[in-house]
């Protein structure tokens, strides 16, 4: 969008000021009422971008306008603004019902337009460019017409696919460890069941042995016989075996608990590796390298240089607004 003058610098007239015939004049058709045309320098051309390295070959057509200055430097292309129109949108005459602002004296210097055109070509060579974005992490470079946002979206798709492959490799690497721990846990659980069964049997045998020996001695109403003593000795030995079996159950449970702890540690390690992948494959956080492609001087062609009359209409608080 071309900058809008705040208010006329000079009085307006009902007809365009008379300029030397060598000055090419162009008009942009105005829309609305109370149109006032303001003069600006216009220049445009075609810029060809080529790069075999980045597979670029395309042309860009541009139009720019800039205000005439009052100082020793009448035209400063660094103040130029793009005109979002095509050359075919320009006409060779304005609306007879409109008003025209006066032209600065520099606009009447027909010989200066050639120099301004050359300066414009150099300015285009420096300022018109294609910016590419390169991802070192994924070894990809954006297309010439691809914005950074679009490129990052494409990178994220690539990153997601790479992340899925990396996760699959991690899971495969951990699979044998998981299988080993699962087998150890199954054996530990089986050992607990066996040891519990044996411990229960030993405890029952001990109770029966003690009971038989003691009851025989008490209800026999006699001193403990050698047989009773033998039975009590057996009961004591059985009790010792029961304690051993109970200890075996405890050790089996400890072994199972250790396996479960190892499985928990392995799971945490696996989850951390997968979580680290989220950072490693985050295309949104990567700092992209910018690659600037400029046209060669021979590929910049200025096709138009002249004076353009741009239409403005009165807006709020007297501010002029573009009327095209």
C-alpha positions, 0 to 999 in steps of 0.5 A: 500500500502506498503511503497516504499524504496527510494533507495537500502540501500545495493547492490543487487545480482542476487540471493536471499541471503541464509537464515537459512532453518527455516526462511519461505520465501515468494515472490510476483510476480513482473511485469515489467522489472529491478525488485529488490526484497526487504526483509520485515517481513510479518505476517498475520492472521484472526481476529474474531469480535463478539458482541451480543450487536451490532449484530456483528459476522464476520471475517477479514483476514489481511496481514502486512509487516514491515521493519527490523530495524537496531537498538536494536529493529529490528521489530516495528509493529507500523510501519507495513503497510497492504499488499493488497494481499491474502496469496494465492497470495504469491509464494515460489520462485522469478523471476530468472531474478530479483535482490535482495537486501541484508538482514539485520542481524536480518532477519537471526535470525530464533528464533526471528520470533516466538517472532515477531509473538506473538507481531504481535498477540498482535498488531492485538488485539489492532489495528484491530477493528470495529468502529461503529457510534451511533446516540443518537438523532435517537437511531440508530447504524451503521452496522459493514460494514457501513461507517460513510457517509453511516450511515449518509445517512441512518440516513437522510432518517430516519430523513426525515420521522420523520420530515414529521411526526412532521410537520403533527402533528404541522399542525394538532395542528394549524388547529383549530387555523387557522379555527377559524381565517378564520371564524373570518375574514369571519365574519369581511369581511361580517360585512364590507360589511353590514356596507358599505351598511348601511352607503351608504344608510344613506348618501343617505338618509341624502342628500335627506332629506337635499335637500328636506328641503332646496329646499322647503324653498328656492324655496317656497320663504317663511320663513321656515315653521314648516314642513320644520323645521321638515324635516331639523331636520330629515335630521340632525338626519339622518346625525348623523346616517350616521356618526355612520354607517361610524364609524361602517365601520371603526371599522369593517375594524379594526377588519378585519385588526386585524384578518389578523395580527393574521393570519400573526403572526400564520403563522410566528410561524408555519413557525418557528416551521417547520424551527426549525425541519430542525435543529432538524432532520439534521443527517449531523450535529449530533455529532455521538458517536464512538463505538470501537469493538475489538476482544478477544485475543482468536479470533486472529489467526496468520497464517503466519510469515516469510520473504517476498520479495517484487518487486520494479522497478525504477521510476522517479528520481531513486525512486522505485515503487511497481511492483506487 
